Amino acid sequence: MTDRKLRILCINQFFHPDSFGGVERVAYETTRRLAERGHTVDLVGQRTKPDTPDVEQMYGITVHRYGDAGSRRRFGGRTSDALRSSRPVMAKLLATKEFDLALAHHHFPYYAYLGVARRKIIPEVMTFHASYWQELHLEGAERSIGKPLESIFFGGFAKRTEKAGLGRADRIIVLSDFSTEQLRSYYPSVVDKIEKIPGGVDLERFRPAVDRAAVRKELGLPVDRPVLFTARRLVPRMGLENLVGAFAEVRETFPDALLVMAGRGRLEDELKQQAASLGLGDHVRFVGFVDDDDLVKHYQAADLFVLPSLAFEGFGMVTLEALSCGTPAIGTPIGATPELLRPLAPQLLFAGADAQAIRRGIRIMLEWLSDEEAGRTLRARCRKYVEESYGWDRAVDSMEALFGELLAGGGRR
């Protein structure tokens, strides 16, 4: 840790609560706690909602918004905003304020920062959440029109900006061993700058319900049926088609089981049609976007959280949030999911990412949870596991130690 109170410039594209996602959650939880510890944090982020102020105090930090909320609806608009509209905002901040350190969470606005601060004036730390150009390439291959065009126009540039940021940063924070291996594969020259600091969970917010039956009634869920829950963007790499297909066979053993799917995306209609064609009309419930409060309640209400990802999964915030609510999470052996689940119980990992592996894994877990005492014990283990290993304070302690090392002259390793 460092006793010195720092002035930190946090460079974002999207940020919570204006936008929701794993990266936004990590940035929110860490910057909020850094501010609570007495550090001064200025966050530069993209405007995603109309009529929001350019400068605003939020959860102890000063938010500086750039760009136009309407850019999200234009082809390439978000990227253009991040690269162009962020520059004058950061230039003004650097001209009027003194900072001890820059902390970047998104590589497009960080690339814009490199243009503003051509000569390095303060230490720079980049958090590598995932390789955007790799995700863009994968999702582009899955779409018929829009994404392939986006991949052609932005894929190569995304790789260049990502490489530039990683090359410039003094240290690179990763949340998982999986992300370390991604960097080792794509950018071997930066390996000596990597610092693993796993993400965490707000243990006060994500906690088991006092009365699970009451939470189910509040959400309109049955109190006497097994409830499975997943919260995902409804896009192909999330593996939701395999989950729906697997669930059709799970019902042969557990005919009353209910699958609740939260999230929005271009596969929504297709998934609904798939569920209907499999006769799952009363057994798969699509609840769309759920806000933070209802997300916690859905975790608390569920018997099992399911993560059927097919690719990436650089950390898996939703997995830890479910476990913190005392809800067992089961997932495919993709990305960082094995790192999170295997230490708790090997049975929480599917043998593969296909529908048959998902079906077998869900059946095993539902049979386990059908024993009331075994279910109670497992739920308690889930909560204790997160408390001992994934509180945010531990992550922020590590960040402060890293910042202190850099400011003491640690530089590059």
N, C-alpha and C positions, 0 to 999 in steps of 0.2 A: 504494500500500500504506500501512498504518498501523503505526507502531512500538508503538502503545499496545495493551496486552492488554485485550481487551474482555470484558464479561459479557453474553452474548447469550441471549435467551429465544426459542427456536424453537417456533413454534406449528403443530402438525401435526394431521391426523386419523389417517391410516395412515402407518406408517413401517417401514423395513427394519431388521432382518430379520423382524419380526413379520408383515409383509405385503410383497408383491412387486408392483412396478409402476413405471412411468416416474417418477412424482412421488416415490415412495418412494426410488427410486434417486438422484435428484437431491439430495433432502434428506440422504440418508445420505452420499453422497460429499462434499458440501460441508461439512456439520457435522463429519464426521470429520476433514477436513483443517483446518478452523478450530481444532478442539481440538488437533490435532497442532502447530499453530503457536503454541500457548500461550494461546488464548482459552478462557474458561470458557463452556461451552454447557450450558444446561438445555433439554431437549426435552420438550414436553407432547404426548402422543399417545394415541390411543384403544386400549383393550385389545381385541385381536382373538383372543387365545388364552387359554383358561382357566388358572387357577392361576399366572399370571405376577405378579410382585411389583408393588406400587404404585410403588416407586422402585428403580431398578437402574442400575448403572454399565455402559455399553455403549460400546465403541470410543472411550473417552476422554470421553464425555459422560454427563450424568446424565439418565436417562429417567424421566419422571413419567407413569404411565398413569392414565387415567380411564375410568369406565364399566364395563360388563359385557360380557364376550365374547359372551354369549347375545343381545345386542341385534342382532347381525348377522342373526339369523334372524327378527326381528320386522319387520313392515311399518313403515318409517320409524324403526326402532330406532337405526340408526347415526346418522342425522341428529339425533334427539332427544338421544342421548348426547353428540354433539359440541357441541350448543347448551347443554345443561344440566349434564351431569356434568363437563364441562371447567371450568366457572366456579369452583367452590370450589377446585379444584386450582390454577388460575392466581391466584385471590385470595390463597391462602396463600403462593404463591411471591412475589407482589408485596409482601406484608406482611412477609416474613421475609428476603428477599434484595434486593439492589440490582442493577439491570440498566442497561446502557448503551444497549441497542437491542433491539427486537422484530423477529423475522424470521418471517413467516407463509407457509406453503405451502398451506394449505387455508382456504377462506373461511368455512366454518361455525364452526370453533373460533375463528377470528379475530374473527368477529362476536360470539361469546361474550366474547372478550377486551375488545372495545369496550364491552360492558356493565359489565365489571369496572373497567376503566380509562377511565371516562367522560371525565375530563380527561386529555389527552395528557401523559404524564410522561416519556417517552423517545421518540426517533425510531422510526418504524415503517416497515418495508419489507415489501411483499407480493410474492411471486413468483406471477405469473400463468402457470399452466401451460396452461389451457384454460378455456373458458366452460362451467361445469358445467350451467347451465340450458339452454344450447343443445344439449349432448350429451344431456341428459335428454329434451328435446323430440324430438330425432331418434330416439333409441332407443325412446321412448314410442310414436312413430308406427309403429314396426315390430312392436309386440307386440299381442296380442289382448286381454289382460286386465291383467296386473300393471303393466307400465310405463305405460300410459295413465293408470291410477289414480294411480300415483306422480307422473306428470307433472302431473296436475291438482292434487294435494295439495301438492307440493313445488316445482313449476316456478317459479311466481310468487315464492314465498318465496326460492328459491335465487337468483333474479335480484336481489331486494332486498338480500340479504345480500352478494352479490358486489359490487353497486354501492356499498353502504355501506363495505365494506373498501377498494375501489379509491379511493373518495372520501377516506377517512381517511388512507391511507398517504402517507408523505412521498415515497417512491419506489416504483416498480413495476418489478420485474425481469421481463423476458421472455427466452425462450431463442431466439427466431427472429423474422424479419421477418413471417412469417405471423401470429404472435401479436400483433405490433404492429398489423397491419392489422385483426385482430379487435377490438382495443381501440379503434382509430380508428373502426370501424364502430358498435360497440355503446355505447361510452362516450367520445365525442370530448373531453369536458371533462378527461380525465386524461392526454391525450397528452403534455403537457409534463413529466410525471413519469416517463416510461418510460425505462428503462435496459436496453439489450440486452446480456445476458451469456450467450452460448451455453453449452450443457451440454458435457459431456466424457465421457471414457472412462478407466477404470482401465487404463493401458497395460501394467501388469505382469500383471494378471489376464487381460485379453483380449489375447492375443498368439498368433501363429501356432504351430501344433504343430511340434515337431521332426520327428515322423514321423506324417503324416496317415493313412497306412494302418493304423498301430498304433491310432490313436484310433478309426478306423472299426471295427476288429475288437473293440475294447473295448465299443463301443456296439451291436454286432451288426449293423452296416451293411456292405453289400457293398463290396469294395475296387475292383471292376472295372466299376462302373456310375456314370453321372452322378447325383449326389445334390443335390436342391434342398431347402432348409430354410426354414420359416417358423415364427415364434413369436408367437402372437396370442391375444387372448381370442376365443373362438368365438362372436362376435356379428355381426349383419349388416353394420354399418358397416366391418368389417375387410375385406370383399370376398372372403372365402374361397370362396364359391360360384363366383365368377368364376374364381378360381385353379384350382379343381378342374375346371371346365368347360374352361378353356384347356389344362390339362395333358393332358386326354384327346386333344386334337389335337396337342400337342407330341410325344406318343408315336408319332405317325405318322412323324416324322422321327427321333426318338430313342427307339426301342422299349424300351431297357433303363433309361430314366430312372426315378428313384425320388423321390417327393415325401414329405418327412417334415414332419408338422404337430404342433407342440407347443402345448399350451394346453388350457383347459377353457372351457365355456360352453354356453349353451342350444341352440346349433346343432350340437352334436357328433353326435347321432343322425342329424340331417338330412344332415349332410355325409358321414357314413359311408354312408348310403343312396344319396346322389348318386354317390359313388365306386363303389359296388357296381353301380349301374344303368349306369354307363359302362364297366364291365368293368375297373375299376382296382384290384381287390382286392389284387393283388400289387404294385401300383405306387404306392399311397398308404398311408403308415403313420402312424397316429395314436398319439402317444406320451404324451398327456396332459400333466400338469404335470411340468416338469423343474426340479430344484433348480439353484442357481447353478453348481455344479461341472459338472453334465451339460450345462447351457446353453452354457458355454464350449466343451465338447467337441463339441457339435453344430455350433456355428459353425465350429470348426476342421475338422471332418470334411467339411463341405458344399463342393460346387463353386460353389454360388450361393445367396444368401439372397434371398427374395422378399417384398416388402411390397406387398400388393394393396389397400391402404386405399381406401375410398370417400369418407371425410369426415374432417375435422379433421386429426389427426397434427400436434400442436403443435410437436413437435421430432423425435422418432424415435430414442430411445436404442438400440433394437435394431439400427437401421441402422448406427450408428457402432460398436457392439459387434462386429457382423459384419465390418466393414471393418478394425477393429483386429486381428481374428484373421486378416487377410489374405484374407478371403472376399469377393468382389465382391457387392455388394447392388444389387438392381434393384427399382424401385418405381414406383407410379403418381404422376402429377404433382399430388399432393394435399397440402395443408398445407405443412409445412416441408421435405418430401422433396426438391423441386427445389433448395432452398438447399444441401442436404447433398450431393447426387449430381451435379448439373450441373457444378460446378467440377472434379470428378474425371474424369468422362467423360459426354458427353451421351447415349451409348448406354445408360447405366444407368437412364434414365427411359423408362417406357412412354409411348407416344403418347397414351394415354387410360387410363381405369379399367375399360373393358369387357373381356370375355373375349377378344375378337379382338386387342385391343391387347396384352394380357398374353401371349397365345400368340405373337404376332410378336416381342415383346421377348425372351421366354425363348429362342426359337429363335436369334435373333441372338447372344445371349450364349453359348449352348451351342456354337454354331459357332465363336465367337471362342475359347472355352476349349478346344475340341477340338485346337487347335494348342498343343502342349505348351509351347513357348517363349513364345508369346503369353500363355498362361495364367499362367506363372511371372512374367512381367513385370507383368501386371495385378495379381496378388496382392501383389507387392512395392509397387506404386504405391498400393494400398489402404492398406496399413499405414503407409507414409510420409506419406500425406495426413493420416491421423488424428494421427500423431505431431506433425506440424507445426502443426496447426490446432485440435485438440480434446483436448488434455491437461487434466485437471482443475485442475492447478496454475495454469494461465492463467486459468481461470474464477474461482478463489478469489482470485487477485491482484486481479482486477477488483472482486470483492465487497469485499475489504478497502479498496480505494481508495474505493469508494462509501460504505462505512461511515465512513471517515475524513473524507470531505467533509461528510457529514451531521453528525457530531459536532463538526466545526469550525465549524458554523453555516451550512452550505450550504442547509439547509431545502429548500423547494420552488423549482423553477426558475420 
